[in-house]
Amino acid sequence: MDPADLSGYVDGFLAEDDALASARATALRLGSVPVSPSSGAALRFLASVLRAKAVVEVGTGLGVSGLYLLRGMAPDGVLTSIDLDPEHQALAKRTFTAAGVAPGRTRLIMGRALDVLPRLTDGGYDLLFIDASKPEYPEYHQQGVRLLRPGGVLAFDNILWQGRVADPTRRDPDTQGVREAARAIREDDRLVPMLLPVGEGLLVAAKV
């Protein structure tokens, strides 16, 4: 099977409902690329397995990844989502409302994540999902280890970065940031990592 066909099959394995499909369409129209359906399904699975009650997301986008996370979390779980763009957060709030998410289950924070994360509680979170500025990925790794409880999971989207990380000639800041974070996580003895070949690559690592 052609790799593109296989990727399409994986993405289509679990159909997205109207709320997700609408949010995805809006995001693509506005040039904000959301997580792939297969990456979203993986996030929902992780949140469910962890019985997550406290999740942090860096990169709200239009709420596609947040909705996947919320659907896997415990019914009383709270998603803290950080983004620099006020329009993104307003549209994400609309996505959550349309999907029937209770207002108290989301905490949207506008600002630079590296300014916000140090104010969050050490060891207070079950899952941290990163889909934001690629040059900052190495710093999110360090913040994530601090924020997670033992057994919590750190997840980075776009870790294959359209295949660029595997090309040693690519030295741009985005590729370098992703590559450095992946190497640091792989070598961090506080984490048990795994690279999932879904979407543009999802790197997950459990805190020991």
ChimeraX attribute file (.defattr): number of C-alpha atoms within 10 A of each C-alpha:
attribute: neighborCount
match mode: 1-to-1
recipient: residues
	/A:1	6
	/A:2	7
	/A:3	8
	/A:4	9
	/A:5	10
	/A:6	11
	/A:7	16
	/A:8	14
	/A:9	12
	/A:10	16
	/A:11	19
	/A:12	13
	/A:13	12
	/A:14	11
	/A:15	12
	/A:16	16
	/A:17	9
	/A:18	11
	/A:19	16
	/A:20	21
	/A:21	14
	/A:22	14
	/A:23	25
	/A:24	25
	/A:25	15
	/A:26	17
	/A:27	20
	/A:28	12
	/A:29	10
	/A:30	11
	/A:31	9
	/A:32	14
	/A:33	15
	/A:34	22
	/A:35	24
	/A:36	21
	/A:37	25
	/A:38	23
	/A:39	24
	/A:40	24
	/A:41	23
	/A:42	20
	/A:43	27
	/A:44	21
	/A:45	17
	/A:46	21
	/A:47	26
	/A:48	17
	/A:49	12
	/A:50	17
	/A:51	16
	/A:52	24
	/A:53	21
	/A:54	20
	/A:55	25
	/A:56	27
	/A:57	23
	/A:58	25
	/A:59	24
	/A:60	29
	/A:61	30
	/A:62	28
	/A:63	26
	/A:64	25
	/A:65	27
	/A:66	28
	/A:67	23
	/A:68	22
	/A:69	29
	/A:70	25
	/A:71	17
	/A:72	22
	/A:73	27
	/A:74	17
	/A:75	14
	/A:76	13
	/A:77	20
	/A:78	21
	/A:79	25
	/A:80	19
	/A:81	24
	/A:82	25
	/A:83	21
	/A:84	17
	/A:85	14
	/A:86	15
	/A:87	12
	/A:88	20
	/A:89	22
	/A:90	14
	/A:91	18
	/A:92	24
	/A:93	20
	/A:94	16
	/A:95	23
	/A:96	23
	/A:97	13
	/A:98	14
	/A:99	15
	/A:100	10
	/A:101	17
	/A:102	12
	/A:103	11
	/A:104	10
	/A:105	17
	/A:106	18
	/A:107	14
	/A:108	18
	/A:109	17
	/A:110	16
	/A:111	13
	/A:112	14
	/A:113	21
	/A:114	14
	/A:115	8
	/A:116	14
	/A:117	18
	/A:118	12
	/A:119	9
	/A:120	13
	/A:121	11
	/A:122	15
	/A:123	14
	/A:124	17
	/A:125	24
	/A:126	25
	/A:127	32
	/A:128	26
	/A:129	25
	/A:130	24
	/A:131	20
	/A:132	21
	/A:133	14
	/A:134	22
	/A:135	18
	/A:136	17
	/A:137	23
	/A:138	20
	/A:139	12
	/A:140	24
	/A:141	21
	/A:142	13
	/A:143	18
	/A:144	25
	/A:145	24
	/A:146	18
	/A:147	23
	/A:148	25
	/A:149	18
	/A:150	16
	/A:151	16
	/A:152	25
	/A:153	27
	/A:154	27
	/A:155	24
	/A:156	24
	/A:157	24
	/A:158	21
	/A:159	28
	/A:160	22
	/A:161	17
	/A:162	12
	/A:163	13
	/A:164	18
	/A:165	20
	/A:166	12
	/A:167	9
	/A:168	10
	/A:169	8
	/A:170	13
	/A:171	13
	/A:172	10
	/A:173	12
	/A:174	17
	/A:175	22
	/A:176	19
	/A:177	20
	/A:178	25
	/A:179	23
	/A:180	16
	/A:181	23
	/A:182	23
	/A:183	11
	/A:184	14
	/A:185	22
	/A:186	17
	/A:187	12
	/A:188	15
	/A:189	11
	/A:190	14
	/A:191	20
	/A:192	17
	/A:193	20
	/A:194	14
	/A:195	16
	/A:196	16
	/A:197	14
	/A:198	22
	/A:199	22
	/A:200	18
	/A:201	19
	/A:202	26
	/A:203	24
	/A:204	25
	/A:205	24
	/A:206	20
	/A:207	21
	/A:208	14
